Amino acid sequence: MSKTSSDNSRGHERKIRISDDLLWGIHPVYEALEQEAERISEIVVVKDRKGGKREEIIAQARAAGIKLNFVSSLRLIGDNASQARHQGVVARMSQTSLLPFDDLLEKFQSLVRQGKNPRIIVLDTLQDPHNIGAIIRSAHASGVDGVLLTRERSAPLGGTAAKSAAGAMSHIDICQVTNLVQSLQALKKAGAWVFGAVKDAEAQSLFESDLVLPACVVVGSEGAGIRPLVRKQCDVLLSIPMEGQLDSLNSSVAAGVIMFEMLRQRQG
């Protein structure tokens, strides 16, 4: 399955706060596409502006499967924003190279063919970069083989996430996809069991589940949890047994508990 771009053509003003993961201006964005397109997670373009390099940026972004957003106007805000000349083009950069889904799938299939049981943690529209970074850190520490994230409604893999990951981003495969349902279907065909982390009473207890399998564990967003269409792809719904007055855990804590239970079962 190859990456596909997602064009959002709704005309509106977009305000973007200047941060460490932001790149702006026609020539800097064009050079980034030429040199390290795998690190670009999104490009925002002002509609109705002309120019050869601008059209090349759009064409290259589509060819590379990078998310494109077209807006009627664009304004940078934050420190020194008045001095930033974006020229109608802004790119959001990841702190690490992103692995194409085809490559992640091939690695998963290869491990299955070798009789190994690969593990992938899947983040369904997580919007807190601190949680994403913490999950990536736990994934690396627990020996997970890869992290799969959604492109839409997901926090950027920029400075905040990288700081929370504490250096783990460069040591684990990270992939972003536009259509998570299709990606999970492809992984299931490759031999994966898909586990969904939920807080439902009817879900299977984490500690009674066999996790020594080729597995994808889906963790949902901080508020809504796993989306319904993604949930339908889950072979098993897992819950973490809890005591006390609270009925749920922070998404990064829940993901960490599950990943280290997987490690415990494998080592046992």
C-alpha positions as CSV (number, residue, x, y, z in Angstrom):
1,M,0.0,0.0,0.0
2,S,1.5,3.3,-1.0
3,K,1.1,6.6,0.7
4,T,-1.5,8.9,-0.7
5,S,-1.7,12.7,-0.2
6,S,-4.7,14.3,1.5
7,D,-5.7,17.7,0.0
8,N,-7.9,19.9,2.2
9,S,-9.2,22.6,-0.1
10,R,-11.5,24.4,2.4
11,G,-10.8,28.1,2.0
12,H,-10.2,29.8,5.4
13,E,-7.6,31.7,7.3
14,R,-5.1,29.5,9.1
15,K,-3.2,30.8,12.1
16,I,-0.1,28.9,12.9
17,R,2.1,29.5,15.9
18,I,5.8,29.6,15.2
19,S,7.6,26.6,16.7
20,D,10.7,24.5,16.3
21,D,9.0,22.1,13.8
22,L,7.9,24.8,11.4
23,L,9.5,25.8,8.1
24,W,8.2,28.7,6.0
25,G,9.0,30.4,2.7
26,I,9.0,29.0,-0.9
27,H,12.7,28.2,-1.2
28,P,13.2,26.7,2.2
29,V,10.2,24.4,1.8
30,Y,11.2,23.5,-1.8
31,E,14.7,22.6,-0.6
32,A,13.3,20.5,2.3
33,L,11.2,18.6,-0.2
34,E,14.2,18.0,-2.4
35,Q,16.5,16.9,0.5
36,E,14.3,15.3,3.2
37,A,10.7,14.9,2.1
38,E,10.3,12.0,4.5
39,R,10.4,14.4,7.4
40,I,7.6,16.7,6.2
41,S,4.2,15.8,7.7
42,E,2.1,18.7,6.3
43,I,2.3,21.6,3.9
44,V,0.0,24.6,4.1
45,V,-0.5,26.6,0.9
46,V,-2.4,29.8,0.3
47,K,-4.7,29.4,-2.6
48,D,-4.7,31.6,-5.7
49,R,-1.1,32.5,-5.6
50,K,0.9,31.7,-8.7
51,G,4.5,30.8,-9.3
52,G,6.6,28.0,-10.7
53,K,8.3,26.9,-7.5
54,R,4.9,27.0,-5.7
55,E,3.4,24.6,-8.3
56,E,6.5,22.3,-8.0
57,I,6.0,22.2,-4.2
58,I,2.4,21.1,-4.6
59,A,3.3,18.5,-7.2
60,Q,6.2,17.1,-5.2
61,A,4.1,17.0,-2.0
62,R,1.4,15.0,-3.8
63,A,3.9,12.6,-5.3
64,A,5.4,12.0,-1.9
65,G,2.1,11.5,-0.2
66,I,2.4,14.6,2.1
67,K,-0.7,16.1,3.5
68,L,-1.6,19.4,1.7
69,N,-3.9,22.0,3.2
70,F,-5.1,24.9,1.0
71,V,-6.2,28.0,2.8
72,S,-7.5,31.5,1.8
73,S,-5.0,33.3,4.0
74,L,-2.2,32.4,6.3
75,R,-0.9,34.1,9.4
76,L,2.1,33.2,11.6
77,I,1.7,34.1,15.3
78,G,4.1,34.1,18.2
79,D,7.6,35.4,18.9
80,N,9.1,37.3,16.0
81,A,6.1,36.4,13.8
82,S,6.1,39.9,12.2
83,Q,9.6,39.2,10.8
84,A,8.7,35.9,9.2
85,R,7.9,36.1,5.5
86,H,6.1,32.8,4.7
87,Q,5.2,33.7,1.0
88,G,2.1,31.6,1.3
89,V,3.9,28.3,2.0
90,V,4.5,26.7,5.4
91,A,5.7,23.1,6.2
92,R,5.6,21.2,9.4
93,M,8.6,19.0,9.9
94,S,9.0,15.9,12.0
95,Q,12.1,15.6,14.3
96,T,12.9,12.3,12.6
97,S,12.6,10.6,9.2
98,L,9.2,8.9,8.7
99,L,9.1,5.4,7.3
100,P,6.7,4.8,4.4
101,F,3.9,2.4,5.2
102,D,5.0,0.0,2.5
103,D,8.4,-0.4,4.3
104,L,6.8,-0.8,7.7
105,L,4.5,-3.5,6.2
106,E,7.4,-5.3,4.6
107,K,9.4,-5.3,7.8
108,F,6.4,-6.7,9.7
109,Q,5.9,-9.4,7.1
110,S,9.6,-10.3,7.1
111,L,9.6,-10.8,10.9
112,V,6.5,-13.0,10.7
113,R,8.1,-15.1,8.0
114,Q,11.1,-15.6,10.3
115,G,8.8,-16.9,13.0
116,K,9.1,-13.8,15.1
117,N,6.2,-11.9,16.6
118,P,6.6,-8.2,15.7
119,R,4.7,-5.6,17.7
120,I,3.4,-2.2,16.5
121,I,1.8,0.4,18.7
122,V,-0.9,2.3,16.8
123,L,-2.0,5.9,17.8
124,D,-5.5,6.8,16.6
125,T,-5.7,10.6,16.4
126,L,-3.7,11.4,19.5
127,Q,-3.6,15.2,19.9
128,D,-1.2,15.8,22.8
129,P,2.4,15.8,21.7
130,H,3.6,15.0,25.2
131,N,1.6,11.8,25.1
132,I,2.9,10.9,21.7
133,G,6.5,11.4,22.8
134,A,6.0,9.5,26.0
135,I,4.5,6.5,24.0
136,I,7.4,6.5,21.6
137,R,9.8,6.4,24.5
138,S,8.0,3.5,26.1
139,A,7.7,1.7,22.8
140,H,11.5,1.8,22.3
141,A,12.1,0.8,25.9
142,S,9.7,-2.2,25.7
143,G,11.1,-3.5,22.4
144,V,8.2,-2.6,20.2
145,D,9.1,-2.7,16.5
146,G,7.3,0.4,15.2
147,V,4.8,3.2,15.9
148,L,2.0,3.9,13.5
149,L,0.2,7.2,13.6
150,T,-2.6,9.0,11.8
151,R,-1.9,12.1,9.7
152,E,-5.3,13.7,10.4
153,R,-6.1,15.1,13.8
154,S,-2.7,14.0,15.2
155,A,-0.2,16.2,17.1
156,P,2.9,17.0,15.1
157,L,6.1,15.0,15.7
158,G,8.0,18.2,16.4
159,G,10.0,19.6,19.3
160,T,7.5,18.9,22.1
161,A,7.0,15.3,21.1
162,A,10.7,14.8,20.5
163,K,11.5,16.2,24.0
164,S,9.0,13.8,25.6
165,A,10.5,10.9,23.6
166,A,13.9,11.7,25.1
167,G,15.9,10.6,22.1
168,A,13.8,7.5,21.2
169,M,12.5,8.9,17.9
170,S,15.7,8.1,16.1
171,H,15.8,4.5,17.4
172,I,12.4,3.2,16.3
173,D,10.4,3.1,13.1
174,I,7.7,5.7,12.9
175,C,5.1,5.8,10.2
176,Q,2.1,8.2,9.5
177,V,-0.8,7.1,7.3
178,T,-3.9,8.9,5.9
179,N,-6.2,5.9,6.1
180,L,-5.7,3.9,9.3
181,V,-8.4,1.4,8.6
182,Q,-6.8,0.3,5.3
183,S,-3.4,0.2,7.0
184,L,-4.7,-2.1,9.7
185,Q,-6.4,-4.3,7.1
186,A,-3.1,-4.7,5.3
187,L,-1.3,-5.6,8.6
188,K,-4.0,-8.2,9.4
189,K,-3.4,-9.8,6.0
190,A,0.3,-9.9,6.9
191,G,-0.5,-11.9,10.0
192,A,-1.2,-9.2,12.7
193,W,-3.7,-9.5,15.5
194,V,-5.2,-6.1,16.2
195,F,-5.8,-5.3,19.9
196,G,-7.8,-2.2,20.9
197,A,-7.3,-0.5,24.2
198,V,-10.6,0.5,25.7
199,K,-12.2,1.0,29.1
200,D,-15.4,-1.0,28.3
201,A,-16.6,-3.4,31.0
202,E,-17.1,-6.2,28.5
203,A,-13.5,-5.9,27.2
204,Q,-11.0,-8.7,27.9
205,S,-8.6,-8.1,30.8
206,L,-5.1,-7.3,29.7
207,F,-3.7,-9.7,32.2
208,E,-5.8,-12.6,30.8
209,S,-4.9,-12.0,27.2
210,D,-2.3,-13.8,25.1
211,L,-0.1,-11.1,23.7
212,V,2.7,-13.4,22.4
213,L,1.5,-12.9,18.9
214,P,2.3,-10.7,15.9
215,A,0.3,-7.7,17.3
216,C,-0.9,-4.2,16.6
217,V,-2.1,-2.4,19.7
218,V,-4.4,0.5,19.0
219,V,-4.6,3.4,21.5
220,G,-7.3,6.0,21.0
221,S,-7.3,9.8,21.5
222,E,-7.3,11.3,24.9
223,G,-11.0,12.1,24.9
224,A,-13.0,10.1,22.4
225,G,-10.9,6.9,22.4
226,I,-10.6,4.7,19.4
227,R,-12.8,5.8,16.5
228,P,-15.7,3.4,15.6
229,L,-14.4,2.4,12.1
230,V,-11.0,1.7,13.6
231,R,-12.5,-0.2,16.5
232,K,-14.3,-2.5,14.0
233,Q,-10.8,-3.7,12.8
234,C,-9.8,-4.8,16.3
235,D,-9.8,-8.6,16.8
236,V,-9.7,-8.2,20.6
237,L,-10.7,-5.3,22.9
238,L,-8.4,-5.0,25.9
239,S,-9.0,-3.2,29.2
240,I,-6.6,-2.6,32.1
241,P,-7.9,-3.8,35.5
242,M,-8.1,-0.9,37.9
243,E,-8.9,-0.1,41.5
244,G,-9.7,3.2,43.1
245,Q,-12.1,6.0,42.0
246,L,-10.9,6.7,38.5
247,D,-12.1,4.7,35.5
248,S,-9.4,5.4,32.9
249,L,-5.7,6.2,32.5
250,N,-3.8,8.8,30.5
251,S,-3.3,7.4,27.0
252,S,0.5,7.3,27.3
253,V,0.3,5.5,30.7
254,A,-2.2,3.0,29.3
255,A,0.0,2.4,26.3
256,G,3.0,1.9,28.5
257,V,1.2,-0.6,30.8
258,I,0.1,-2.7,27.7
259,M,3.5,-2.6,26.0
260,F,5.4,-3.7,29.1
261,E,2.8,-6.5,29.7
262,M,3.6,-7.7,26.2
263,L,7.3,-7.6,27.0
264,R,6.7,-9.5,30.3
265,Q,4.7,-12.2,28.6
266,R,7.4,-12.7,25.9
267,Q,10.2,-12.8,28.4
268,G,8.2,-15.2,30.6
